[in-house]
Amino acid sequence: MKIDFENLGNIRKGSIELNDLTLLCGPNNCGKTYAMYSLYGLLDKEFEINFSFVKKMIGQLKTNGVYSFDVCEIITLHQKDMISDIEKHFKEYLPSLFGVTDDEFFKTTIKLNFDNKELKEEVVKEVINSQISLGKSSDWLFLLEKEKESTKIQCTLRNTEIPDKILQRFISINLTNIIFKGLSKESFLLPAERSGLNLFFRELSSTRNLLLQHAQKDSIDPMELLKDIFESKYADPVNDYIQYLNKIGSWKKEKSIYREFAQDIQKNILKGKYEVDKQSNVFFMPYRSQNKKLPLHFSSSTVKTFFGLVFYLEHRAKKGDCLMIDEPELNLHPDNQRNIARVIAQLVNAGLKVIVSTHSNYFIRELNNLIMLKADFPEKERIKKQFSYKDNELLNSKIISAYLFDGKGIFPMSMDDEGIVVETFDTVTNELNQSSNEIFYAIQDAKESE
């Protein structure tokens, strides 16, 4: 899918085509976070969706109790209207997504472009078992099913008292999920503010804190409470991350297929491991002193930064999910910026979609090494052994999309089997080298003339 942006924050115009690994690069204040949050909101699909053509389905469904349709035929007949409806409602959702007033995105335009062949291929792969139920899953009132390698969706209605609007939205959301499933099953975003959020997520849970504040007053004004709650809203990606942290206690027993990568980060980058107790307090235990258990606030900045990612990979990540990281290089020594690039390459090769916003030349250059090592050449095995590169880190350039943000627009960066050309980093590096050389030789000349 290609997304066209126009007048989005600092972005005047530009497009992003999502790939297995999508990179967003550029200077500060040039629109990368606007794009990252917008992509998250689009893939997360928390905005209103109601396709008008679904109304006819509901009429037959309520008459007969069952209704089936071919989803590929529906997409062929209604794709233009479906995409237009998603674009319209997504734009209306942008102020809520960013936690700002409605007029901030008055001039914004976002267009979605799908490859029809790829879209239908992904549709066929999907398995759906979605229901409206009361209590237990067996007590369903409406059931929507689709088997793998089939294009038929079966709708079954047990209770005709369900309002048409609820059924319309439910079917519309499931159709939208089918369209987006090839891009991402579920999305998880690690915001740039994660170090502080990892420490203060309980205090930052706005609804909880406002309830406590109002409970301490002699009298509670319900309207004042509601007003405070609405006005205290964070941007949705930040709020979702806070909610994620508040659920770690209930999720810590779950096991992800990506937990080995979480263990690698703890072993090779952090040199220790995290522990979450029964009260959801987070501790860190350095390997050099196994008996020492540090509260997270007493640990290093790197340890604070990585908790959300490590917990996600150990307990929540699923194949086909989209992991979004704003500045993975935060608080990292250049050597570990290279290491996290290798971890991300491994995750991409293991089936996670990854979107990264970065300022790090070390991070990009390490990705370029992984791209170049994918090729066959006589010295390949020697170099891999010398620098400890693994086969599961090597990257095919065809699964990578890279974009440069310059404060005006979004531009695709040149890329081939030798890697990604990032002129913004090269310019800074060349200027630094030039200024260092001139300073050094000026000092030498001064010494010689004394």
N, C-alpha and C positions, 0 to 999 in steps of 0.2 A: 504494500500500500504506500502511495505517495501522498504526503500532506502538504498542501500549499498554504503558506501563511502570508497575510498582508496586514500591515498596521497592528502588529501584536507587540505591545511594549516598545522596545527599541528596534524591533525588526520591521523595516519598511516592506520588504518583500523577500520571499525565498521558499524553498521546498526541501523536505526531508523524506527520503525513502527508507523505511525501516528494513534492517537486515538482521542477521543473527547477532552481529556486533555493530552497533551504531555509535559513532564518536562525534561529540560536539566540542569544537575547539575555538579558541579566540580570546581576546583580552577581556578584562573586567567590564561590566556594565554594557555588554553588547547584545544581550538577549538570550543567552544560553539557558538561564533559569526559566524565562518565559516559555521557551520551547520545551524544556524538560517537564515542567509542570503541566503544560498543555497536552503533551504526549501521554503523561500519566493519567490525566483526567479523561482523555479520549479512550484509553485502553481500560480504565477502571469502570467506565460507563455508569456513573452514579447520577446521570442526568435523565430527565423525563423523555420517554420514547413511546409514541403511540401512532402506529401506522394505520392510516384510514382504511386501507383495503381489508384489514383484519375484521372489521365490523361484519362483513358478509359471512366470514367463517363462523363468527359467534352465533349468528342467526341460525345457521344450519346445525351448529353444535348443540344449541339449546333445544332445537326441535327433535334431533335424533339421538342425542347423548354421546355420539361419536362423530369425529370428522378427521379425515386424513388428506394430506396434500403432499405433492412433490416439491421439496424445498428448492431444487434447482429451477423448476418451472416458475416458482414464485419469484425467485431472484431475477430470472430472465424477463418476466412480465413487469416487475415493480422495482427493479434495482434503482432506476433514476429517482423515483419518488422516495424510496427508502433512504438513499444516501442524502438526498436533499433534506429529509426530515431529521436525520441524525445531525447534519451540519447546522440546521436551524436551532435545534434544541441544545446542541453543544455550545453554540455561541451564547445562548441565553444563560447557560450554566457557568460561563467564564468568570463573572463577578464573584459568584459563590466559591468557585475553585480557588481564586486568588485572595478571597476575603476582602474585596474592595467594593466600591459603589458601582452601580449599574452603568454609569456614563463612561467608565474607564475603557470599555471595549466597544463603544458606539461605532467606531470606524473599522473595527476588526473584521476580516474575512478569513474563513478557514474552509478549504475545499479538500475533499477526499477523493482519491483516484485509485480504483481497484483494477487489478488484472483479472478479467473474467475467468480465464482458463484456470489460473492458480486458485482463485476463489472457490470455484466449483470442485476442484480437486480436494481442497481442504474440507469442504462441506461433507463430502462422501466419507471422509475419515472419522468424522465426529460421532460419538455416542452420546445420546441425551436421555436422561431420566429426571425430569424436573416436575415438581408438583406444588400445588397449593394444598396445605394440610392443616389440621387442627391437632396439636399434640403429637402423637406418634406418627411416624412416616406411613404406617399402614392405614391411618385414618384420613387418607387424602380425599380432597373434594374435586380436584382437577388434576389430570395427569397428562404430561406431554412426553412422548417417547420417540427415539430414533435409534436404530441399530447401526453398528459400524458397517461400512461398505454399502449402505442403503441411502437412497435420497428421500424416502418416505417418512413423514412425521405423522404419528397417530395421536390424536387428541381425544381424551375420554373425560366426560363430565358426570359426576355423581350428584352434584347439588346445583340445580338450576337457579337457586336464590343468589348465587354469586353475582354481584353487579357486573354489567357489561364492561364498564370502564376498567375494572380490576382484571378481567380476562383479557381485554384488549392490550393493556400494558404488559401483562405477563407474557402473552404470546409475542408481542413486539420485542420485549427484552430478550427472549430466547432466540428469536430470529437474528437480532443484532449480535448476540453472543456467538452465533454460528458464523456470521460474517467475520468477526474479529478473532475467532479462535486460532486461525493460522498465524496470527501476529502474537497472541499472548493468551494463555489460559487465565492467569491471574497476574497482577502487577504488584511490585513492592519497590518503594522508592526510599532510598537513604538520603535525606536532605543534608545540605552543607552544615546545618546547625546541629547535627546529630551528637556531637561531643557533649554539648550542654543538655540536650534533650535526654540523653542516656543517664545523666545525673539527676535531673529535676523533673522527670516525667510525671511523677505523682503531683508535684506542686503546680505543674503546667496543665493538668487536666482541668480545663476552665469550668465545666459544669459542676464538677465535684467541689472545687474551691468556692465557687459562688454560692452553692447550697450551704456550705459550712459557714461562710461569711453571713449569709442571711439568717441562718439558724441561731447565730449568736446575738441577733437583734431582739429587742423586746417584742416587736411585732413584725410580721412578714407581709410585704405587699407583693402578691403574685405577679402583678403587671410589672412592677419594678424588677423583680427577679428575672422574668422573661426578657425584658429589655436588656439587662446586664448580660445575660447569656448570649443573646444575639450579637451584641456589640463586642463581645470578647472573642469572637471567632478568629481562628488562625486560618492561614491558607490550608486548603484541604490536604495536600501532601504532608504538611507538618502535623496537622491534627490527626491524620491517619497513622502517622508514625508514633505519636504519643499514645493513641489507642492501642497500637500494636505492643508497645512497651508495657502498658497496663495489663496485658493478657499473658505475659511471659510465664507467670505462675501456672496457669492452666494448660500451657502448651509444652512445658519442659519435658514431659514424658513422651512426647511424640518423636518419631525418628524419621529424618529425611534421607533420601537416597544420596544427598550431597554432603552428608555429615563428614566424610573423609576430607573434604576440602576445608571444612571448618577446623578440623584437627590439624591440617597442614598449616593453616594460618597461625594457629596458636603455637604450633611447634617451631615453625621456621621464621615467623615475623615477631610474634609476641613473646616467645620463650616462656610460656606459661599457659594456664587454662582458666576459664571462667567457671563460676559455680553460682547457681540461683537457689536460694533457700526457700522454705515453705512460705515465707512472707513476701516472696518476690524480690528480696534484697540481692544485689549482684556483688559478687566478690571475685577477686583475681588472685590466683596462686602461682607465683613465679617458680619455674622449675629449679632455680638455683637454691631456693629455700622452701621445700615442699610443705613444711609444717606451718608456713606463714600464709595467712589468709587476709588479703588486703581489701577493705571496702573500695568500691569502684572509685569514689571521690579521692582516694588516697593513692591511686595508681597513676601511671604515666599518661600523657595526652594521647599516645598511640593506643594504649589499652582502652581508654575511654571511647575513642573514636570507633574502634572495631567491634564493640560488643554487639550492636544491632545486626551487622553482617554475619558475624559468627553464629549468633543464635538463629538467624534466618536459615542459614545453610545447614545447621545441625538439626533443626526441628520443623521448618515450614516449607522449604523450597521443593517444588515439584517440576518434573520435566515439562517443558513447554511454557513455563512461567516467564515473565519479563522482569529482570532485576535491573533497576535504574539507580545509578550511583552518581551523585553530585560531588565531583572532586575526590576520587578514590585515593589521591595522593596526600590528603590532609594529614598533617603531623608526621609525615614519614620521611626518614632519611632517604637520600637518592637510591641507595642500595635496595631498600624496601619498596620504593616506588617501582623499581624493576620487578621485584618479587610479586607485588600485587598485580602487575600486568600479566605475569605468567599464570597466576591463579585465575584471573578473569578469562584468559585464553583457554584454560582447562575447562572452566564452567561452560563456555560457549561450545566447545567440542563435546561436552557431556550433555548438551540439550537444553541449556538455559538460554533464553534471549537476553542480551545485555545492552543497555544504553548508558553511555558514560559521558559526563561533561568534565573536561580536564584542562588544566593550565600547564601540565607537566611535560617538559621535553624529554625527561628520562622515561616516563611512562610510554610516550609515543615511540621513542627510539627502541625501547625493548620490544614493543609490538612489531616494529619493523624487522628486528632480528628474527622474531618468530615467523614472520611472513617469508623472509629470505630463506630461512632454514627449511621451509616446506619444499623447496625445489631440490632436485637431485644434482649433486656435483661431487667431484672426487674427494674433497676434504671434509665433506659433511659430517661423517661419523666421528672424525677426530675432533672437530670443533664442538660437536654436541657433548662429547665426553669431557673435553677440556673445561667447558663452561657449565656443565651439569644440566644441559637442556634435555627435556623429556619429549617423547613422541607425541604425548597427548597435549602438549603446549603449542605445537606448530600450527600455524594458521594459514588457511587458504584465503587469498586476498578477495576472492569472489563473494565470500560471506561477510565482508566488511563494507560499511558505508561510512564515510568521514566527511564532516562539514565544517567550514570556517565561518565564524560569525565576526563581522567587522564593525558592528554598531549601526550598520545601514541595512544589511541583508544577510542571507545565508547562501553560501556558495560551496558546491562540491569540491573537495580537495583531490588533487591528482594522486592516483594510486595505481601501482602495478605489482609485479612479483618481487620488486625491490623495496616495497613498502609505501608509506604515506608521505607525501611531500607537505610539510607544514611550514610555509614561508614565514608566518608570524614568529615562530620560535627561531628559525634560521636567521632572521633579521636581527633579533635581539642578541643571539649568540655571536654573530659577526661583529655587531657594534661593540659588544663587550670585549671581544678579542682585540678589535682595533684600538679601543680606548686604553686597554691594558698595555698593549704594545707601545703606544705613543707615550704613555706615562713612564713606562720602564725605560725606554730609550732616551726620553728627555732627561730623566734622572742620571742615566749613564753619561750622557753628553755633558751635563752640568759637572759631574765628578771629574771627567777628563779635562775640562777647561779650567779647573781650579789650580 
